[in-house]
Amino acid sequence: MIRDTKQQDKAIKPTRRLPRWWVSAVAAFGLIGATTASYSSFDQLLSADQVVSLQSLRTATVVRGDMVQDLRVEGRTMAANSPSLYAIAAGTVTLFVKAGDEIAAGQALLSIDSPELRNQLLQEEATLARLEMEVSRQKIAIKQQQLDNTQQMELAKVELEAAQSEMARARSSIEKQIISKEELEQTQVALKRAELNERHAIASLQLAQERLSFELKSSELNLTRQRHLTEELRRQVEALTLHSPLSGIVGTLNVQQKQHVQRNTPLMSLVNLNELEVEAYIPENLADELGIGLQANVQINNEQYGATLVAISPEVEQGQVRGRIRFTEQPGNLRQNQRVNAQIILAHKQNVLKVERGAFVETGASSTAYKIEQNSAYRTPVSLGVKSVREVEITQGLQAGDTIIISSLTAFGQSQHVILSE
């Protein structure tokens, strides 16, 4: 006989069920409470123009402090003193150094063999010797001419003295009635002739001296001109051997050994690595804010070096303006054409309202910001002052402690109120 499951069954006491009206009342009270609690949230949601996720935005807090208006640019190091040497005459080049060689000031670098220039120097030296001989011969001729003129003057003076003596005897004789009156008159005429000859001799001597002096001076001027011309040619011949004007290294060689070059051909460039500067590339739209004498910091191998902006190019090349930055103290271990970053300080303000810079500056036309209050962002008109790479000055519209959205405001459009969701 098979047993049934009666022995496993247990009697269950009936539970007391709540009245249906009581359950409905509890649900109604809960719904009223939830509606009351979320009334303000629903009101904000209905009044907002749009809802944006807070995780997709960048925010920052307005603070008060000092601010540096700066400009960050890239550049490369270059020698402050980097001359290039050119051929002063046509000829064949003989090189004494190679690219990269260290050189000292005054060291011979190369020579140019110019037969034309050397031949011209020889011709001018021969002309100089001929003029020197002509001037020497002219000086001798002048002395001889002066001697002849002096002799004529002295003879005229002797004749005058003889005529004066004859006149004295004639007057004495006429008183004693030894000679006639006609003989006295002839003696007077001879005296006047002697006086006239003496005056003419003196005047001729003076004129001859002036003429000879003028001719000698003219010859000496020609000689001086020839000397200058010869010295210049001699200098050019000596300059055919080029010497280094500085101590440094040989940069670039533009010619090869025994190459024939023309006048004004670039031969080589020299580099003085002891005096390096930074050539900075400045965007064209920021060039008007710069001025010579602004302080700068140059970052090299994670270290900052003080510098000064000393020159700004007047022309624009490919949308950029070149500036020259000079180190206050020359840093070590620098190389030619090494790329560096530079910070040019435009202004330094103290105790100003500022906030971290972001895309809101451009997308908000520097006049709009969205201030965050609880879970909402409200469109707020603002005025911005100076701008740096990292910060921007707030002049109106915000206070210290306000939190604003600093990311792009393009997605907000013209919304006045934006809900920020988590």
NUZA-887692 format. One record per residue (C-alpha): residue in one letter; x, y, z. Coordinates in steps of 0.001 Angstrom, whole numbers, padded with zeros to 6 digits, always signed. Each point is the difference from the previous one (the first is absolute). Example, Ala and Ser with C-alpha at 12.3 -4.5 7.8 and 13.67 -1.06 7.14 Angstrom:
residues 2
A+012300-004500+007800/S+001370+003440-000660/
***
This chain:
residues 422
M+000000+000000+000000/I+001415+003340-001025/R-000032+002891+002511/D-001295+003443-000960/T+001474+003473+000928/K-002511+000810+002658/Q+002610-000157+002689/Q+002075+002802-001676/D-002812+002541-000312/K-000217+002928+002496/A-002954+002242+000658/I+000574+003728-000739/K-001797+002636+002004/P-001717+002643-002132/T+001727+003503+000087/R-001872+003196+000521/R-000098+002035-003234/L+000014+003808+000068/P-002982+001765-001366/R+000374+001143-003627/W-000873+003571+000852/W+002953+000198+002432/V+002546-001078-002678/S-001361+002588-002396/A+000350+002726+002609/V+003645-000846+000695/A+000828+000083-003738/A-001743+003340-000386/F+001900+001530+002887/G+003346-001242-001491/L-000788+001444-003395/I-000849+003378+001515/G+003285+000066+001944/A+002103-000875-003057/T-001766+002598-002074/T+000568+002666+002664/A+003708-000878+000318/S+000671+000163-003742/Y-002154+003023-000720/S+002954+002380-000058/S+001985-002368-002268/F-002873-000254-002430/D-000372+003755+000043/Q+003699+000459-000908/L-000205-002661-002658/L-002985+001671-001610/S+001669+003468+000066/A+003400-001204-001417/D+000877+000441-003684/Q+001961-003252-000189/V+001701-002707+002051/V+003750-000654-000265/S+002120-002664+001669/L+002381+001503+002551/Q+002603-002678-000765/S+000469+001409-003519/L+000847+003493+001298/R+003016+001624+001608/T-000547+002333+002915/A+002197+002350+002008/T-000359+002311+002981/V+000612+003738-000134/V+002795+000979+002399/R+001873+003178+000903/G+003752+000241-000354/D+002926+001162-002123/M-000029-000571-003745/V+002647+000033-002681/Q-001046+000771-003557/D+002354-001954-002199/L+000458-001418-003436/R+001389-003470-000671/V+001951-000400-003230/E+002376-002467-001554/G+003429+000829-001344/R+003481-001241-000708/T+003407+001011+001219/M+002297+001803-002370/A+003332+001745+000306/A-000195+003692+000783/N+003228+000433-001927/S-000033-002150-003133/P+001742+001819-002866/S+000300-001275-003561/L+003144+000511-002069/Y-000125+001010-003675/A+002550+000075-002814/I+001353+003514-000614/A+001361-000945-003425/A-000230-002726-002608/G+002537-002790+000385/T+000809-003532+001140/V-000760-000935+003620/T+002422-001851+002267/L-001645-001186+003240/F+001955-000279+003264/V-002899-001310+002159/K-002978-002357-000219/A-003609+000271+001158/G-000257-000472+003768/D+003624+000923+000751/E+000631+002159+003052/I+001625+003302-000895/A+001612+002887+001859/A-000262+003691-000732/G+002555+001005-002636/Q+000519-003515-001313/A+000428-000349-003788/L-003007-001785-001491/L+000560+000075-003757/S+001750+001887-002772/I-001042+001080-003487/D+002496+000022-002838/S-000960+002990-002188/P+002575+000673-002759/E-001989+002987-001293/L+000048+001774+003354/R+003681-000697+000607/N+000909+001237-003505/Q-002015+003164+000576/L+001900+000580+003232/L+003334-000318-001806/Q-001101+002537-002617/E-001123+002503+002617/E+003236-000445+001979/A+001977+000800-003181/T-002127+003103-000564/L+000611+001041+003591/A+003781-000326-000451/R-000121+002076-003210/L-001992+002782+001703/E+002402+000035+002937/M+002898+000482-002420/E-001853+002766-001865/V-000709+001858+003215/S+003641-000282+001071/R+001162+001273-003414/Q-002514+002855+000173/K+001314+001040+003394/I+003523+000226-001476/A-001298+002047-002958/I-001800+002324+002373/K+003175+000587+001964/Q+001869+000802-003242/Q-002742+002399-001136/Q-000039+001726+003366/L+003782+000386-000211/D-000235+001599-003458/N-002768+002356+001098/T+001946+000977+003092/Q+003056+000711-002135/Q-001982+002274-002317/M-001424+001865+002951/E+003427+000473+001526/L+001436+001215-003338/A-002861+002509-000268/K+000818+001174+003491/V+003679+000419-000889/E-000899+001988-003106/L-002275+002179+002108/E+002771+000704+002470/A+002371+000866-002886/A-002585+002336-001503/Q-000512+001665+003363/S+003760+000530+000351/E+000210+001414-003530/M-002880+002329+000824/A+001796+001266+003077/R+003150+000734-002037/A-002061+001669-002685/R-001630+002350+002463/S+003379+000879+001503/S+001437+000582-003465/I-002897+002187-001128/E+000554+002241+003006/K+003622+000376-001012/Q-001092+000410-003594/I+002132-002953-001052/I-002797-001698-001987/S-002815+001398-002005/K-003671-000081+000845/E-000645-002568-002731/E+002453-002423+001617/L-001798+000465+003355/E-003334-000844-001596/Q+001467-003148-001572/T+001266-001062+003406/Q-003477+000536+001515/V-001574-002152-002750/A+002531-002753+000674/L-000870+000163+003739/K-003723-000317-000684/R+000668-002938-002343/A+002032-001720+002715/E-002750+000564+002620/L-002614-001414-002394/N+002126-003050-000748/E+000429-000661+003709/R-003750+000186+000712/H-000778-002320-002911/A+002674-002434+001115/I-001450-000137+003521/A-003582-000464-001328/S+001168-002668-002467/L+001753-001847+002807/Q-003170-000032+002131/L-002201-001147-002886/A+002484-002705-000955/Q+000057-001264+003568/E-003822-000163+000108/R-000166-001762-003378/L+002659-002514+000908/S-001650-000622+003369/F-003378-000610-001681/E+001492-002394-002550/L+001850-001886+002724/K-003184-000264+002107/S-001930-001330-003002/S+002644-002639-000615/E+000040-000950+003676/L-003815-000395-000048/N+000278-002377-002947/L+002675-001863+001891/T-002205-000196+003119/R-002920-001295-002056/Q+002213-002662-001519/R+001246-001007+003424/H-003574-000447+001274/L-000895-002020-003085/T+003043-002197+000423/E-000666-000484+003716/E-003591-001013-000738/L+001122-002552-002576/R+002628-001268+002400/R-002679-000361+002663/Q-002201-001941-002428/V+002859-002315-000885/E+000711-000585+003684/A-003730-000603+000552/L+000140-002868-002488/T+001092-001991+003052/L-003083-000002+002219/H+000473-000057+003778/S-002599-000848+002622/P-001595+003041+001702/L-001006-002100+003046/S+000704-003121+002026/G-002481-002796-000640/I-000568-002675-002601/V-000338-000189-003754/G-003678-000301-000839/T-000686-000629-003675/L+002455-000172-002886/N-001543+001274-003225/V+002984-000787-002246/Q+002334-002896-000628/Q+003774-000231-000078/K+001568+001706-003074/Q-003380+001198-001227/H-000059+003132-002180/V-002380+002610+001378/Q-001271+003386-001099/R-000030+003216+001990/N-002521+000113+002900/T-000435-003803-000001/P-000877-001301+003523/L+002907-002106+001246/M-000799-001144+003546/S-001881+000873+003181/L+001458+000190+003505/V-001768-000620+003310/N+000829+001385+003438/L-001584-002495+002410/N+000893+002131+003016/E-002779+002487-000840/L-003256-001724-000942/E-003412+001630-000288/V-003503-001335-000638/E-001861+000725-003206/A-003678-000191+001031/Y-002900-000564-002405/I-002871+002247+001102/P-003538-000294-001480/E-000894+002997-002123/N-003133+000858+002008/L+002023+000279+003224/A+002886+002047-001341/D-001679+003355+000753/E+000008-000792+003732/L+003777-000327+000104/G+002631+002650+000552/I+003771+000037+000136/G+001297-000380+003542/L-002657-002428+001300/Q+001229-002606+002454/A-000039-003635-001059/N+000754-003473+001318/V+001530-002695-002196/Q-000522-003640+000915/I+002929-002286-000817/N+000151-003568+001318/N-002719+000728+002599/E+001900+003035+001309/Q-000989+003680-000257/Y+002480+002685-001112/G-000637+003733+000181/A+000091+001928-003261/T-001142+003203-001715/L-001797+000615-003297/V+002480+002169-001930/A-001334+000071-003574/I-003218-000526-001972/S-000014-000529-003752/P-002014+002636-001929/E-001207-002545-002566/V-002361-002980+000177/E+001072-003368-001387/Q-002556-002812-000288/G-002262+001561+002608/Q+002817+000454+002513/V+002243+002792+001218/R+003528-000760+001088/G+001319+001347+003287/R+003494-000136+001486/I+000326-000936+003708/R+003332+000564+001757/F+001020-001896+003143/T+000783+001937+003162/E+002661-002580+000802/Q+001208-002379-002690/P-001076-003590+000899/G+002355-002877-000522/N-000298-003059-002226/L-001872+001828-002745/R+000172-000996-003639/Q-000636+001868-003208/N-003596-000357-001322/Q-001220-001666+003225/R-003792+000274+000384/V-001204+001691+003197/N-003187+001425+001521/A-000165+003618+001143/Q-002367+001950+002218/I-000259+003715-000745/I-001444+001946+002947/L-002355+002748-001186/A-001330+001280+003362/H-000053-000878+003716/K-003147+000827+002014/Q-000563-000421+003728/N-003156-000831+001982/V-002378-000561-002919/L-002917-002366-000576/K+001085-002807-002269/V-001067-003398-001187/E+001602-002831-001923/R-000070+000637-003725/G-002124-002200-002203/A-001949-000110-003235/F-002755+002178+001545/V+002161+003065-000742/E-000241-000468-003761/T-003428-001660-000248/G-001518+002535+002380/A+001474+002963-001904/S+001749+001072+003234/S-003339+001303+001289/T-001957-003065+001146/A+000471-002630+002709/Y-002238-002617+001595/K-000004+000180+003811/I-000829-003216+001832/E-002498+000072+002877/Q-000932-003396+001472/N-000872-002174-003019/S-000603+002842-002444/A+002085+002334-002128/Y-001188+003550-000727/R+001129+002197-002848/T+001901+002967+001504/P+001421+003031-001824/V+003657+000573+000913/S+002888+002250-000977/L+003461-001474-000440/G+003273+001813+000432/V+003471-001215-000862/K+000389-003563-001191/S+002911-002344+000461/V+000565-003514-001174/R-001353-001523+003224/E-002166+002683+001592/V-002335+002831-000888/E-000928+003091+002027/I-003623+000619+001021/T-000781+003710+000223/Q-003816-000098+000317/G-002838-002497+000444/L+001494-002511+002463/Q+001311-000120+003542/A+002634-002019+001802/G-001348-003479+000753/D-002358-000193-003003/T+000265-003176-002048/I-000383+000277-003764/I+000183-002266-003033/I+003315+000549-001797/S-000443-002525-002802/S-001556+000861-003368/L-003396+001731+000167/T-000947-000815-003578/A-002454-002736+001046/F-001921+002456+002214/G-000949+002339-002839/Q-001948+002917+001513/S-001355-002014+002954/Q-000553+002045+003118/H-000455-002942+002354/V+001587-003459-000326/I-000634-003022+002232/L+003189-001916+000870/S-000617-003712+000315/E+002349-002383+001764/
***
